[in-house]
Amino acid sequence: MNTFWYLLTAALLQNFVLSTGFGSSMALRLSRRPLTLLPFGCLLTVFSALSVAGVYPLDKLLGSDPTAKLLRPLLIIAVVSVLYIVLYGLLKLIGTPLADLLRKMLPTVAFNNVTVGVLLIINHQFALPLMTAIALSVGTTIGFTLLALLIGDLRRRLDHPDVPVAFRGLPLLLVSLGLLALGLMGFSSSVVLM
Amino acid sequence: MKTDTTHEFWRLTGIFTETFWKKNVVLVQAAGLCPILSAGVSLKNGVVLTICTMLILVCCGLFMSLIGIKLPAWLRPVAYTVLATGLLVGAAYGLDRYVSHELYTKLYLFIPLIAVSTLTTTRVGGFSAGNRLSASLADALGASFGFGLVICIVSALREITISNTIWGHTLPIELSMPEVSLTFAAYILLGFMAAGLQTLFSRRLRKQERGERL
């Protein structure tokens, strides 16, 4: 139940991008191509869950002294890099059009602030069981995908002649995200994850 | 020969001003927002993150410019991310040991993330690989100063409104809005800064158009 609650909260109530700012540039860029967002989101969810499963046991071995704290980012990047190479090879072997599309997305999926940020935060701030950590990462990536879809729709709606020239495009999008983050803050009084 | 050197100088200046000002990496290209939103709450944080970003963009940019083209495209992200993380771990160690343990504790989470920020992937992975060393350096410096300018302005404004201080020195004003440390305030502030820059360029463009018509 706790695991499911973490997933739901991270996906819907406390959006990772809006509450921490991690992955905001990527969400803004991806929202320009709404058609590829769904496969990107699915791949991001799988990759993030796999990387949490890969980093978790190694992180326990590394410990928590100051040297381990300093070396943790290197461990995370090493695991993410190995996973990236393995998945890239697998997708190349499969060779279908969908696999080729996913292979093109893989560098952005692997090396970004959401994937690495979740790994750093889970290991830094929480003492969670493995399944709950995976649920949290899955919830976070679902929340990221939903927000990117929302930004795509916002982009379309805000492209209006009534909008002052100064605010057209990115400026109004940033202000809208700020207001959305402010709105979601209402949930943080009852739910605090990140 | 002299004309060639002059031409090269103006070309590099063009690359620098493009990423620094005309197409500012943060306010126009929306890259590198994460550190500004989450860690840009005091000027000291802003300066440390600017120095770390410059270190990564310059070193990894030069590395990718030298050997990036020889690597297969799929391996390039691994190469520059591992190099960037190694450099940032070194920078974090230096910050902790020789500068300030307090700053290191505050920025521990954010320094490694520079290695995978959109700023690094677009400038190092996108521009530097396949461009000459001088062009790569001009782009890295332009992007670093462009990012630094924005994060320092946002951090300074947030520090003033959160704690009435600047670089740790108390200011003679009465403002107390601790909520500004949350991300929503930075999003709104960045939105207004981007609008300001857009206004500036649209006015300049209109003036140019009028001049051409006359």
Interface residues (C-beta under 8 A of the other chain):
Chain A: L18 S19 T20 G21 F22 G23 S24 S25 M26 L28 R29 K69 L70 L71 P73 L74 I76 I77 A78 S81 Y84 I85 Y88 L106 P107 T108 A110 F111 N112 N113 T115 V116 G117 L120 I121 H124 V165 A166 F167 R168 G169 L170 P171 L172 L173 L174 V175 S176 L177 G178 L179 A181 L182 M185
Chain B: L27 V28 A30 A31 G32 L33 C34 I36 L37 S38 W74 P77 V78 T81 V82 T85 G86 L88 V89 A92 Y93 D96 Y108 L109 P112 L113 A115 V116 S117 T118 L119 T121 G125 L182 T183 F184 A185 A186 Y187 I188 L190 G191 F192 A194 A195 G196 Q198 T199 S202
